[in-house]
Amino acid sequence: MTLLDVLARGGTGEVVAMPDGVVSWNALRGATAATAALLAAAGERPAALWATPSLATVAGLLGGLAAGVPVIPLNPRSGPLDLGHVLGDARPGTILCAAGAALPPALAGLRRIDVPRDGDAALPPVPDGTRPALVMYTSGTTGPPKGVVLSREALEANLDALAGAWRWRAADVLVQALPLYHVHGLVLGTLGPVRVGGRLRHVGSFDVAAIAAALADGGTMLFGVPTMYRRLADAAEHDARVRDALAGVRLLVSGSAALLPSDHERIERLCGQRVAERYGMSETLITTAVRVGGTVRAGYVGPPLPGVELRVVDDAGADVPADDATIGSVLVRTPSRLLEYLGQPEATAALFRDGWCVTGDLGVLAPDGALRLVGRRSTDLIKTGGYRVGAPEIEAVLAAHPAVAEAAVRGLPDADLGERVIAWVVPRAAAEGRAGSDRDAAARELIDHVAAALTPHKRPREIRFLDALPRNGMGKVQKHLLGDGEQA
C-alpha cells in the first residue's frame, strides 16, 4: 500500500477540518491532483510550503508528495534570517500557500502557487518511494538548522508502525493544534489520518475550550505536547467539560518533550486517562511508542516500534544492562531514517556509528524493554563531583513543589566540581511575591526539597528565578539559552 492509496479511492465523507473549512475525500483528492499538476508544470525544484493551519497546507503537502517534488515546510513565524537560511540552503523554486495569504518579502523571488481547494484531474502515477519527499529543518540548537531529507518509504514505514502500535483505524478522529512545520503535527498529525483513512480536526492555535469541544464532538485521539497537557490538566481541575472531553477519548499521545509525572498523575486522577508517550527525532521519525493496551508509566516512551532496533550504550560502546538504572547513549536503527542532511555529507556521516543513528539522547532500559529518557547528552547530562546526574530527574522533583510552575536544570562549569547543578525556576503565581522579596530563603527551600527527595549530590547548587523559560515553537525548553547571564 502506497502513501496516498486511501486518498486515491476518494469518498464523500469528511477527511480534514481546519479553521478555514472542511473538505471531503473527493475534494481533497481533486485539490491534491490539481496541485501536483501545477508543481509538475513549474519544474523539478523543491517546493516550499507556507505551513499555516489551513486546508492549503494539507493539499499542498499531498500535492508535492503526489508529484514527487520534495516539500519544505516553512514556519510562518520565521524571521527573515531564518527564512533566508532555509531558502539559500534548500533553493526551492516555488512557494505553496493559501489563496490570499500574505507572504513576507523574503519569499518574493519564488513562484507562487495558490493551492486549489478542489479539482477534477486524476492523481499522477506513484513516484519512486526512495526519492526525497520532505525536507524538515531542525531547530538549530547546536548550529545552523539542517535540512533533514526524508523519503516516501520512510514516511510509510513510520506511519504504518504507529498505526499498529496505537490501533489507529479509519473510524478514528484525530484532534490536534500542533504546528504544521514539524514532524509531530505534519507527518503524524496530518499524513497519519490520510494514510489510515481517518479524519483530522485541527483547531488552529491551541485553546483549551476548542480542544475540549472537538474531543466532545466525536474526537477519539489527541496529539499534544507537555505544555498543552499541563494547561488541559489545569482547566480540568475546575471545568467538568474539559474533564469529560478528555475522559471520553480512547488515546492521548504526548511527545516532543517529557511530560512531567505530576501532570500524568493529575490527568489520570481527574479524567481516568493515562497519557501515552512516544520518542523520536526529525532524523529518524518515531522510534519508540507506548502501545494501546500496554503499560503506561510516567517518563517511559515505550519499546521500539516494529522494524526498529534500539541500543543504550556506555562511553565505550558496550550495551548497558536493562536494569532501569544505568544511563547510556541511545542508538537506533530504523527504516524511517533520513536519506541525508541536505548538502552536508560530513554531518550525515557523523550522525551514524557502524550503521546506528547516534541520537544524542541519554536513557535507561527497563527489564521489559521500555526506554526511559534521561535527557540530551549536550545539556541534560551533568558530571558533578564524579557523579553522572540527569537533569530531568531534578526538574521533575522541583516541579512537584507547590511554589514551582516550571523548572529547567543544566550544568555550568565549576573549577571544583567540574560542573555545578543550576536550576532555573518559574514560580507559581501564589509564590511570586515571596520569590521576589526573599529569594535566598525561597531558593534554599527548593534546594533542600531536592536534597530530601534525591541523593544530596543531585541538589542544585543555585536557583535562578525567571518569569518564563525560553522555548521553541514546539514548546521545548531551549536550555542552551540558559547560562551565566541570568540574574539570580
N, C-alpha and C positions, 0 to 999 in steps of 0.2 A: 504494500500500500504506500503510495507516494504522498508527499506532504499535503497536497490540496485535493486529494481524491474525494473527500466528503463535499467540499465546496463544488467540485465539478458536477456532482449529481444534482445540485440545486434543491429547490423546495420553496414553498410559500411561507413557512414558519419564520419567526423572528430568530436572528442569529446574534446581532450586535445592537445594543442600545448605548448611545453616547449622549452627552449633554446636548449635542446639536441634532439628534434624531435617532430613529430606529430603522434598521434595514433588514430585509428578508434574505434568505439564502440566494434566491434568484437575482435580487437586485445586487447583492454583494458579488456574486459571480460575474454579472454584467459589468459592474464597476471595475472589477479586477481585470477582466479581459480588455476593457477599453483602456485602462492604464497601461497594461502590458503592451498594447499596440502603440500607444504614444511613446513609450520608452524605446520600443524597437525602432521607431522612426527617428528617434533622437540619436541613435548610435549606441556603442557598447560601453561607454564610460560609466562608472558607478553613478548612482543617483542618491543625492541627499534627500532626507525625509524630515520635514518640519513636524516634529513629533508632539503635536498638541493632542489632548484628549478629544478626538474628533473622528467622524466616520472616514474622513480623508486619510487619516493616518493608517487606519486598518486597510482600506482599499489600496493605498499607496504601497504599504508593505507587501500585501499579497500580489499586487501588480508587478513589483520588482521580482518577487520570487517566481511568479509565473513566466516572466520574460527572461529569466536567467541573468538579470542585471543586479550586481551587488548593491544593497541598500545600506546607507549610512544614516542612522537616526541622529538627529540633532536636538540638543536641549534648547527649547525656545527661550530659556532664561540665560543662555550663554552670552557673555560679553564679546566684544569684537576681537580681543586677543585669543580667546578660546576658539571662536569660530574660525579665525584666521589660521590657527594651528591645524585644525581638522581639514579645512579646505586646502591648505598647502600640502598636507600630508597625503590625503586620500584623492585629491584632484577630481571631484565629481563634475559631471557635465551638466546635470540638471538638478532642480530642486522640486520635489513633490510637496504639495501643500493644498489646503482647502481653498476653494474659490473665495476671493475677497480677503484672504489672510494678509495682514501687514507684515512684511518681511524686513529685516534690518538691512542697512546699506551693504554690509559685508557680503550679502548673497546676490547683489545686483548683477554680478558677472555671470551667473548661472542661468541657463534656460529654464524658465518657469513652466511647470506643468500643473495646472489646476486639476486635481483628481476628480473624475466624474463620479456621480452618485449612482449611475445606472449605465446600461449599455446592452447591445444585442449581439456583440461579437462573441465568437467561441474562444475558449481558452486555448492558448498555443500549446504545441507539444511539450511534454515534460522535459525540462532542461537536465543536463548532466548533474547528478546529485553530488559529485565530488568537487564541483566548482564553487568558488566563493558565493555565498548567499547574503551574508550580513557582515558589516564591519562595525563592531561595537567599540567605542573608545573607553578606555579605563579612566578612573577618576584622577589619575595623575598625582597620587600622594608620594610617589618615590621618584618623580621626574616628570617630563612632559607626557601627556596622555598618549598611550599606544593604541593603534588600531588592531583589535582582535578580529581576525578573519575566520568566519565560521561557514561551514558548508551546509547544504540542504540535508545531507546524510546525518550530520551531527545533530541538527535540529530534530529530525525524525526520530533518531535513536533515543534522544533525551526525553522527548515528549511521550514516546511510547512507554519508556521505562517508568515515567511518573504516572502515566495513566494506569499502569498495573499496580504501582505502589499505593495509589490513592483511590483505586476503583473508580476512576473518572470515566463517566459514560455520557451518552447523548442526552440523557434525562437531566444532567446537572446544569445548574445556572450559577455561573461564577460571578461574584460581586468583587469589585476592586476599585481602588482610587490611586493606583501606583503611577509614577511617571512612565511614559512610553518610550523613553530613550535608553532604558536599561533592560537587562535580561529578564528581571523579575516581572515587570509589567508588560513588556513587549513579547518576549518569547513564551514564557509560561502563561502569562495572563491574557494574551491576545491570540497568539498562534495556537495555544493549547486548546481552547474551546473549538476553534475551527478544525483542528486535527481530529478531535474526538466526536465532533458533530453536536456539541453542546451549545450553550448560549453564554453571552458575556454582557454584563451590565456594568459599565464604567460610569461612576458618578461625577467624574471630573476631579476637582481638588478634594482632599479628604475633609469630610464633615461627618460628625458622629450621627446626626439626625438622618442624613442622606444614606449613609451605610445601613443604619438600622431599618429604614424604610425599604430599601432594596432587598435586604435579607428577609424582612417580614412579607414581602411580595413575591415569595417563591424562591428566593436565593437558597442554594444548597451548599455553596462553598464560599469562603472568604480568604483572599490572599492579602497579607499586610506585612508591615514592618513593626518592630517593637514599639516605636513611638505611637503608632496607630492603636495598637492593642492596649497600651497604657492609657490612652485617652478614652478608649471604649470602656476599659475597666473603671476609670474614674466616673464616667457617666452612669455605668451600670450600678454603681453604689447607691444612686438615688433615683434612677429612672427605670421603671419596670418595663417600658417599651424596649429599651436597649437590652435589658436582661433577657426578655422573651425572644427578641430577634436573634441574639447570639445562641440562646439555648435551642433554637429551632433548626439550626443548620447541621449538616452531617460532618463537615470538615472545616476546621480553622487551621490555616497554614501561616507560619511566621518565618521570615527569612531576612537576609542581608545583614543581620547583626543578631547578637544573642538576646533572647527575651529573658528578662530578669525573673528569678524564681518567685519573687513576691508577686509579680504580675501573673505568672502561671497560677499561683495559689488563689489570687483574687478572682480570676475568671472561672476557675473550677468551682470555687465556693459560691459565687454569685449566679453562675449560669449552668453549672453541671457539665462544662465542656473542658477538655484538655486540648491545648494548642500544640499541633504537630510542627516541629521544626525541621528544616532541611538545610543542606550546606552545598555550596558550590562557588564558582567564580566565573567571570566572563570567559576565561581561557578554557574552561572545562565544562561549562554549563553545570547542571546539578549532578552531584556525585553520590550524596547520601540523603536519605529521607526516612522519617518515621512513617511506618506503614499504617494504613487503616486497619484497626484491629490489633495493632502492635502495642508494645509498651511505650507509653509517653512519660518521659522524665525530664524535668527542667534541666536545661543545659546540654541534653543529648540530641544529636541531629540524625540519629538513626544509623542503620547499617548501610553498606554500599548498595546502590541500585543494581539490578540485574545487568550484567555485562561490564560492571565497573570493578576494578581491583583497587584495594587500599592498603597502605602500609603506614605504620608510625615507627620512625627510626630514631636512633640516638645519633650523636655527632659523628660517630664512626660509620654510620650507615647500617648498623645492625638493628633488626626489629626489636622493639621494646616488648616486654611481657604485657599481655592483655589483663592487667591487674587493676584497672580503673584508678591507677595512681601514678604510673611512670610517664613523665612528659617526654614527647618526642616530636619530630617534624613530620607533617602529614604529606605523604606522597600518593598520587593517584595515577591510574592508567585506565583510560575510558575511550569508547568510540565517539564520544561527543567533544573531543578535544579540538582546539583551534587548528586551522591549517598553518597559520603563521601570525606573527606580529607584522603588520603591513610594512614592507620595506625595511625590516630590521632583522636580518638573518642571525646576527650575533645575539640579540636579545631572545630570539626564538630558541636558539641552541642552548642558551643559558637557562631557559625555563625547564629543561629536561636533564635528568640524570639516569643514564642507562635505560632510556625509554620511559621513565617515570616522570610525571609532572611534579616539580617541586613547588608546592602551593605557597610556601612562606608562612603557613599557619602551623600552630602548635596544638597538639591534642593528646588525649589518652584514650586507650581502648578498654572498653568493659569486657568482661568474660563472654558476654553474649554477642560480641562483635559490634556493638553500638559505639559510635565515636562521640566523645565529649571534647569540644573545643576549649582550649586554654587561652588562645589569643594569637596575635601576629608576632612572629619572631622579632620583627623590626621594632615594635612598640610595646608589646604585651609580655615579653619575657624579660624579667628583671633579675639580674645577677647581683645580689647584695650580700656582702659579708660571707661569701662562699656558698650561699643558698640560691636555688633557682625558684623564683616566685612568679606565679601567673597573675597578671593584673585583674582579669575578670573576676577571680575569686574574691579579691578585696573589694571590687566595685559592688558586687552583689551584697556583701555584708554592710557596706556603707549605705546602699540604697534601702536596706531594711530598717535603718534608723529613722524614727519619726520626724527628725528635723531635716532629712535629706530628700530633695526631689530627684536629683541626678548626681552621678559621680563618675569621674574618669580618673584612671590611675596609670602612671607610667614611671619609668626610672630616669633619673637625671644623674650625670656624672658626679662622683663623690671621691675625694682623694683617699679616704679611709676605707669605705665600704665597696668601692668600685662603682656602684650605683646606689642611690638612695631612693626609697619609695616615696613618691609625691602623689597626693590626691587633690584633684580639682573638684569642688563641690558646689552645686547649685542648691541653696537652702529652700525648703518649703516656705510658703508664704507666711505661715504662723511663726516660723523661726527666723525670718529675715531681720527683725529688729534686734534679736539677741546677737545674731552673727555680725551685725553692723556695730553694735555698741560694745561687745565683749568678745572679739574674735578669738583671742587667746584661749578663753575658757571654752568656747564652742569647739575650737579645734582640738583641745585636749580631750574633751568628752568623746569626740569621734575617734581619735587615736586610741583611747582606752577601750572604746567599743570594739574596734577591730582586734586589738590585742587580746581581749577577753574571748572573742569568738574563734579566732585563729591562733596559730602559734605566734609568739611575740615578734619573731623576726619579719613577719609579714605586715606588721603595723606600718602605717605611713609615718615617715619622719616629719612630714609637714603637710598641713591642709591649706589649700588656697581657695578662697571663695570667689565665685563668678556669678554673674547674672544669667548666663546661658553658656552651654558648651558649644564649641564650633562644630557644625555638621555639614555634610554634603547633601545633595538633592534627594538621596535615598534615606536620609536620617542617620547615617553612620557618623559617629564622632570622629573628627579629624584630629587625632592625637598629635600629629606632627606639628600642629599649630599651638600646642601647649608646650611652653618651655620656660626659660628663665625670665621672660619679660613680664609675666603677670604679677600684679601686686598681691601680696599675701593678705 
